[in-house]
Amino acid sequence: MTAAAPGPAAAAPAAPDRLDVWRRFVEAHAVVVGALEATLVDGRALPLAWYDALVALDAAPGRRLRMQDLADRVWFTRSGLTRLVDRMADAGLVTRERCTDDRRGTWAVLTPAGRTRLVDAHGLYRSGVREHFARHLDDADAAALDRILGVIASGTVAGFAGPAPGPGVRP
């Protein structure tokens, strides 16, 4: 008895175009960031940019950063950060202090009210991250995405090191 000839092999699915993957990444980022923004604003009247700045300050020694260092950590321009800190200072969440060793420099300093506001919003932020991002990943997906994003963030862009890492209040 002769064995039947195997049928045509199933073609492997074509790999997605890298530009399409990039666009999907940017779209997913915008969706998640928008959802987190809405979650924090609706639940705690705290814009996501404020939350990010509070996290960066909370993680810093003495809960203070020079304005340029804070701008680097929250991905803002100097002028954009100045406006952000102005609004946060008006709300009593941060203060500004002159640098004693550099008259041109200014520190952004987390206030006790800012720390309280951060702690109050942290649980809502974590649940928002779970709802809008983490629940879509199984353990293997999370490990793969962590590895891939780590490779990308490790300095593949020439001349750009990215923000300084900090422990802060983490998701």
N, C-alpha and C positions, 0 to 999 in steps of 0.2 A: 504494500500500500504506500503510495507516495503522499507526502505531506503537501497540503495546499500551500500555494505560494502566498507569502504574506502580502497583505494589501499595501497600498502606498503609505509610507510613514507620514504621520501627522506632522505638518510643518510647525516648527516652533513659532510662537508669536513674535512678530517683529518688535525689536526694541523701540521704545518711544524716542522720538526726536528730542535731543537735549534742550532745545529752545522751548519746546512744548512743556517739558518737565519744569524748566525755569518759570515759565508763565503760570503753571499750576501752583508751584511753590509760592510765588508772589501773590496769587489769588487767595490761596489758603491762608497765608500770613495776614492779608488784609481782612479776611473774614474773621479769623480768630481774634486779631487785635481789635477789630470793631466790636465784636461780641464782648470781649473783656472790658473795653471802654464803657459800653452800655451797662454791663453788669455793675461796675464800680460806680458809675455816675448815678444810676438808678438806685442802687442799694446804699451807697455811702456818700453821694455827692462829691466823689473824688475822681478827677480825671486820671486816666492811666499814666500820663506823663508825670503827674504829681506823685502817684504811687511809686513809679520807677525812681524818681529823684529821692523820695523818702527812703526807699530800700538802699540806694547807694549811700546816702548819708548815714543811715543806721549801721551799715557795714564798715564804715570808715573809722579809723582811730579817732577817738574823741568826738565821734559823730559829727565830723566836719570835714569839708573838702574845699580846696581852692576852686574857684569858679571854673577854671579851665579843666581841671580834673573831673569835676562833676559833669561838665558838658561832654567830655569824652566818654564817660560811663553811661550817660543816658542818650547819646547820639544826637546832641543838639549843637547848633552853631553857638558861638559866644553870644551873639545878639539874641538868638532865640532863648537861650538859657537865662539871660538877663531878664527878659520879659516873664519867663516862667517863675523865676525866683522872686521877682517883684510881686506877682500875684500870690505866691505861696507865703511871702512875708506879710502881705496885707491880711492873709487869713490866719496869721500867727503860727504857721507850721515851721518856718525857718527864720533865722535872722542872718544878717550880714555882719561880719567883723573884718576890720582892716588887718592885713598881715603886718605884724610888727617888724619882720625882717625884710619886707619888700613893700614899699609904700604904694606901688602900683597894684599889688595883689589884694584880693578880697576872699574871705572864707564864706562859704555857705554853711550854716550851723543848724542842725536839727534841734528844735525846741522840744520841751516835754510835751506840749500839745501836739506837735508833729509826730512824735513817737507814739503817743496814745492813738492818734488817727491812723497811723500805719498798722499798729497791732489790731485795731478795730476792723480794718479793711482786709487784713491778711487772710482770714478764713474765707471771706467772700471771693477774694482773688484766687485762692487755691481751688475752691469749688468751681469757679469759672474756667480755670485751666483744665480741670478734670472734664467738665461738661463739654467744652468747645474744642478740646485738643486731645487730651490723654485717653479718653474713652474710645477713641477711634483706632488706638494702637494696641495690638497684643504684645506680649513680651518680646517676641522675635522682631516685630516691626520697630518697637522702641529701641531695641539694641542696634538694629541696622541704621535707623535714623540718627541715633546718638553717634555711631561710628562715622557715618557720612558727614554729618554736620561738624563733627570734631575735625575731620580732615579738612573741610572747607575753611573752618575758622582758625586753623592752626597757622595760617599765614600764607595761603596759596596766592593771595593777591600781593604782588610785589610792592614793597614800600608801605604797606598798611598793616599794622599789628592788631587793630581792633581795640575794643574797650578794655580797660584794666579789669580783671576779674575781681570779684569781691564776694564774701560769703553771704552777708545780708540775710534778710528774711527770704528764704527760697521757696519756690513752689513745691 
